[in-house]
């Protein structure tokens, strides 16, 4: 993979931890089986993050409803 093909690393203010490191890692040394395992692991992580995002959104909606000023 050429350097230009890889996603750009974000500035430290927008660092996404391990995801930022994974995006900049060369994949050349991995076998097909290792790449398949990596894809599966990342897909599982995406599912976990999406579930947490939905839970957080529901929590925010509940908090907004609770603390919203009453209008009558």
N, C-alpha and C positions, 0 to 999 in steps of 0.2 A: 504494500500500500504506500502510495506516495504521501509525503508530508502534507501536501495540499488537500488530499482526500479526507484527512482526519478532521473531526470537528475541532474548532478552536477552543482552547482552554479559556475559561471565563476568568475574569478578574477576581482577586481574593474576596471582594465584597459579595460576589455572586457565586461563591464556591459551593458546589453540591457534593462535597466530600468524595466518597469512593466513586460515585458516578462520573465525576470530572476526571478522575485518574483512569478509569476504565476507558473513557472516550479517547484518551490520548495514547493508550497502550497499543503497541504494534501487535498484530495478530499473526504475523508470519510464522512464528515458531510453533503454533498450535496445530495438532493433527485434526482431521475431520471429526473424529470421535470427541476430541476435546472441545472443538467448536460447537458440536451438537449439545454437549453437556453444558457449556457456557450459555448457549441460547436458552436452554430449558431453565437454567438457574435465573437468568435475567427475566424471562417471561413470568416465572413465579414471583420474582421481586416486583415486577410491574403490577401484577395482580394484588399483591400485598399493599403496595403504595396506593393503588386506586381504592381499595377497600378502606384504608385509613383516611383517605381524602373524603370519601363519602360520609364516613363517621364524623369527621371534623366538620363537614358542611352541615350535617344534621344538628350537631351540637351548637354551631353558630346560629342556625335558624332558631333553635329553641331559646338560646340566650337573647337573641334579638327580640323575639316575641315576649319574653319575660320582662325585659328592660325597656321596651318601646314605650314612649310616653302615651298615656291614655288620651284619646281624643273623643270628646262627646259633643 
